[in-house]
Amino acid sequence: MDQENLWKSPLGSTPLAERLRPGELDAVLGQQHVLAKGAVLRKAIEEDRLFSCIFYGPPGCGKTTVGHIIAKKTSHPFTHFSAARSSMSQLKPVLEEASLRSARNIPGTIVFVDEIHRFNKLQQDVLLPYVENGEIILVGATTENPSFELNPALLSRCKVFTFRPLANQDLLGLLQRAWEMEKPHPSAVLDPEAQQWMVDWSGGDARTLLNQVEILAGSLEPAETQTITTQDVSRVLQRSTPRYRKHGDEHFDLISAFIKSMRASDPDAAVYYMARMLEAGEDPLYLARRMIRFASEDVGLADNNAMLLAVQAFQASHFIGMPECTTSLAQAALYLAIAPKSNRVYKAYGLAKEQVERHPQTPVPLKLRNPVTAFLKSQGYGADYHYPHEEKGAFRRESCLPEEIEGVLFYVPSERGKEKKIREYLSRIWVRDYPEEK
């Protein structure tokens, strides 16, 4: 199938997104940070001195479009290859042909591999010697983080250019241009609010937006005069499915934002990011587990109820599932966000872990060992152990740490929430001066 026919729809008409695909670098929207005059990538394309590189960014931001422009401008042999449509076995003849060209002193073949992350690490190894020898100039396009999805050896030989989601202003201009081409009648008007809805739903993806315009225009009757409202848009397009992959960048970015919003005591942001994930299909138990961890790591003893509520949210989500469990999860997230914060439990464990790694075989003090046999008792097990309940206040000021680390403070209560009282209590019974809060 030739290059042109790759973009034909089943009915023979060219999709709107293809008809509006820019043919020049100046027409590419939203990527001025890599395509401005004088930028490294732009100069390499214009001067036909391209090098192996990776275009990384979300769908519909212009990666493949730049590939098309390179194909038009370069004097090098050029091959466009989609890892989603073809296998590595189909790419190998292309690589061998590039190798033969190189042997005849023909400049390196540019191999544009769309969705290069679809090749596994072993398949990517096949490309490595051709890139190393300069037999091909690899240009890979991917929506996945290359540091996770690409072979480190291959990635080290490529320059990564990050493409950004398109800004609303760029998308709005594109929408208005597309609507003028596709509207069912010359007097049909797309309401400004409806335009904004469509831009918002596109999530920075130009292809999604143009597909929406095409569907909307094709579903409307060619009335003499017609104003398309948000109700019309909602009825025709339904709701946009959020771009969310449970093992992709969106997953990690959103869960990070969710946790950091709770840590920053921002309940509005916390419930927003939770809703983003749940409405996109995230497992509610995953969010509940993260909140249980947060309750001990970021709230701790400053509010003991935080852990209880987080565990209850997990149980409620397990019992009733989606969508009923959303309010249980939201209740827990809001509580954790407004709770007093302390990371002292987290720090205490971290410091204890460091000592364990440094002194892995430190013997337990004899007084703390249980003399379960007469022999053990004769060896000093349990000697000089004082039963605290026989002491006044059920407390005796006596360290239980091994001698090598006696006096080390692992848990230093904060001055927030209930930990303030814990701090005062421990200071009193141990006659201890804790360092001041910074």
N, C-alpha and C positions, 0 to 999 in steps of 0.2 A: 504494500500500500504506500503511495507516495505521501510526501510530507503534507501537502495541501489537504488531502482527503482524510488525514488523521483528525481534522477538526470539523468534519461534516457531521451533521446530525443524521439520525436514521431516515428522516424525511427529505434529506438532501439539502436543507437550508443550513447556512452557517450560523452557529450560535452567536448571540449578541456579544458575548464576552470576547469571541474571536474577532468579530467585526470591529470592535473598539480597541483591540489590542494595539498599543503604541508601536510605531515602526521606527522611532528615533529615541535616543536617550533623553532628549529634552522633554519628551512627552510622557516619560515614566513618572508616575505620581509617587510622592512621599518618600523617596529614597535619596534625597539630596546629600545626605551624609556620606554616601558611597558613590554617587553619580554626578556630583557638582563638578563644574569645570575645574580642572586641576587635581581632582581626586585620583587616587592611585588606580582604582578600577576603571574609571572613565578614560584616563590616559592610555591604559593598557589596551582597551578596546579600540579607541580611536587611532592609536599608532600601530595597531595589529601586533602588539608584543605581549599577548596574553600569556599568563602563567597558570599553573594548576591551582585551583581555588575551589572553595565550597561556598555556595549561597545558602545561608541558613535563615529561615524566617517562617512565619505562619502562612497558611494557604491564602492565595489571592493577593499577595503583596507585590508581585512583579518579578519573581525569580525566573520563571519560564519565559516571560516576556523579554528579559535581558538576554536570555539564551537565544531567542529568535533574532534579536538585533545583532548579536555576535555573528550568527550564521550569515546574515546579510552583509556585514561589513568586512569579515575576514577573508584573506586570500588563502588561508590554510584549508586543507581538507576538513570538512565538518560533518560530524555524525550526531544526530539526536537519538537518544536511547532512553526508553522509559523502563525503569526497573519494576514498575507495577504491571506492565503489559508483557514484558519479555524476560526470558531467563538468561543466566550467565552463559549458557551454551550458545545462545544466539549472539552474544556480544563477542565471544572469542574470535570468530572470523574477522570482525571489525578490527580487533586488536592485532591479529596476525597481518592483516592488510596494512595497518599503520606501521608495523615493524618492517614490512617490505618497502614501504615508501621511504622510511627513515634510512634504510640501507642504500637507497638510490638518491640520498641527499635531498629528498623532498621534505619541506618543513613539517614539524610535528603535527599530527592530526588532532584537531580539537574534538574531544569526545564529551558531549554534554549528557550527563546521566541524571535524568529526573527521578526524584524519590530514591536517591542512592542508598538511603537507610534500609530499603527493602532487601538489599543484598546483606547476607550475614557476614560475620567477620572473616570466615574462611573464603567466601566468594570475593570479598574485597581484597584479599591477599593476591588474587589473580591480577589485579590492576597495578599492584605495587611495582614490579620490575619495569613495566612499560612507562610508568611515571618517572621512576628513577633514571631510566636511560634517555628520557626526553623523547621517546617514540610517540607518546601521546601527551597532549595537554588536557588534563582532566578538569572538567567543570561539573561539580556535583551540586544538585539542588536538593534540599531536605527541609522538612518541617520539624524534624527531631533534633534535639541537642547533639551536635556532632561529637562532643566530648564523651557522650554516653554510647552513641550508636555507630561511630566510625572507628575502624581499626587505628590504634594510636600511631602505628608506623606510617600508614597512609595519611592520616591527619597531619602528622608532623611535616609532610612534604607539600602541604596545601595551605594557602592563605584563606582564612575564614572571613567572609563578609556577611555581616548580620543585617538582614532586611527587616524593617519595622512594619507593624500593622498600619494601614492607612489612616490618617487623621480624618475626623468627621468633616472638616472643611473640604478636603480633597474628594471624599466620597460624595458629598452633597453636590459638588460641581459635576462629578461623573454621572450621578443620578439624573440631574437635570438635562444633561446632554443626551443620555440614553432615552429619557422619557420623550424628548422631542423626536427621536428617531422611531420610537415604538408605539406612541400613543394611538389609540384606535380611531381618533377623530382630531382634526386640527385644533378644535376648540376645547378638547378635553384638558382639564387642569388637575394637577396633583397638588392637593392641599399642603401647605407648608408643614403642618403638624404631621401629616401622613408621610411626607418626605423624611422628617426627622425620625419617625418610627422605623422606617425602612433602613435608614443609615445606622440607627442603634442596633437593629436586629442583625445587621451584616457583620458586626464585630470586627471591623477593620478589613474585611475580606471583599475586595472588589468583585471577584467572580460571583460570590454569593449575592451581592447587591444587584449585579446585572441579570443574574438568573431570576431574581425576584421581579425586576422590571419586566422581563420577558413574559413571565407567568401572569403577572398582573394585567399587562396590556392585552395579552391573548385571551383573557377570561372576561373582558368587559365588552359590552355591546357598543357599537359605534354610534352613540346618540349624538344629536346635533350639538348640544352643549352638555357638559357633564363635569362636575367637580368630584374628584375621588377623595374620600375622607378616610380617616383612620379606621372607621368601621368597615369600609370597603376593603382596605388593606388587610385588616385582621381577618375578615371573612374569607378572603381569597388565599392568603398566605398562611393562615393559621398562626401558630407560634414558631419562632425560630428555635431550632435545637441548638443549645449552647455547644460551642466547640470545646470538648472535654474528653481527654483520653486518660484513663485511670493510671496509666504508667507513663504519661507524657509530661511535657513541661507545665501544662495547665494544672495538672494534679498537684505537682510539687509547688508551683507558685501560689496556688490558692490555699493549700493547707498551711504553707508558711505564713501567708497573710492572715489566715484565721488565728493561728497560734499567737502571732505577734500582736494582733489586735486585742486579744484577751489579755496578753501580758502588759499592753499599754493601757489597760483599763478603759478601752473604747467599746462599749457594748453595742453601739450601732454598727460599727465596722465588723465586729465579731459575728453578729447575726446575719449581716449581709453576705459575708464570705461563706458562711455555713449554708445559706439559702442557695448561693451560686452552685455549690457542690451537690447538694441534695437534689436540686431541680435538674441537674445535668446527669443524675443517675448514680451518684456516689453511694457506696454502701454505708448506711447509717451507723452500723456497728464499728466501722473504721473511725468515724468521727467520735463516737462514744469512747472508743479505746484511747484516742488521742487526748480527750478531755480528762480521762482518768489519770493519764500520765501528767498532764498539765496540773491537775489538782495537787499532786505531791511535789512536782518540780517547781511550780511557780507560786503556789499558795501555801502549801505545806501546813505547818502548825499555826500559821496566822489565822486560819479559819478551818477547824476540823470538819465542819459541815460540807466543805467543798468536795472532799473525797466521797462522802456519803451520797451527795447529790449526783456526782459524776457516775458512780456505780449504779445508782438507781436509774439514771438515764439510759445506761447500757442495758439494764434488765428490762426497762419499759420498751426500748427499741426491739429487743429480742422477742418480747412477748407479743407486741401488737404490730410491729413492722411499719412499712411506709403505706400511706402518707400520715397515718395517725400519730406516729412517733415524732413527727417534726416539732411539735410543741414541747415535748419532753426534752428533746435535744436543745431546743432554743432556750428553754428555762435554765438548763445546766450551763449553756454557753454564757447567758446573760449574768448568771450568778457568779461564774468564774471571772468574768470581766470586771465586775464591780467589787469583788472580794479584795480584802487587803492582800498585798503581795509579799511573799518571802520565798527566796530560793535557798534558804538555809538547810533544809532537808537534803536538797540536791547537792549542795556544797559539802555537807557532812559526809555523805556517801562517797563523793569524789575524793575527799581527803583521806578517808579510811581506806579506799581502794589503793591510793598511792602508797600508803604505809604497808598494806598487804603485799604489794608488788615489790617493795623495797625490803621487807622483812617477811618473806613467805613462810618461814618455819619458826617464827618466834614462839617459844613454849608458853602454854597457858600457865599462869601462876598456880603453884601447888594448892594454895588455899581454896581455889575455885574448882579444883578437880573433885570428882565424886568418889569417895573411898568405898567402892562397892564390894571389895574383898579385904580380908585381914592383911594380905600382903601389900595391897595398895595403901592401906592405912599406915602400915609400917614404913612405907616409902615417903610418908609425909603428905599424902593426898588428903585434902580437907583440913589440914592443921592450921590453927589460928583463924579459921573462918568464923565470922561473927554474923549470926542470924539477925538481919535488920529489924525484924518485928519484935525482938526482945530489947531493942534500944528505944530510947525516948523519941517519940515522933516517928518511929520505924525507920530511922536513918542514922547511919554512922559515917562520918567523913573519912572514907577510905577508898582509894582508887582500885578499880578492878582491871586496869590496863596492865599488860606486861611491863616489866621493869624498864625495858629498852625504850619504850615510848611513853612512859608515865609522864603526865603533865601536858601531853598534846591535846589541844582542843579541836575536836572535829565539828561539833555542833555549837554554833554561836548564834543564839536567838536574835532576831531583829527587834526593833522597837515598834513594830506595826501589828495591829490586830491583837489576837490572843497571845502572840509570841512576846508581847511586851510584859505580860504577867509571868510568862514562863521565864523570861530573862531575869525579872526581879526575884522570882522564887529560887532559881539556880544560883544567882549571885548571893542570896542570903544564906542558903544551906551549905554552899561550898566556899563561902567567903571569897568570892571570885570577882575580879574586876574585868568585865568584858571590854574590848576596844570600842571606842565611840563609833557610831554610824557615820559613814562618809556621805 
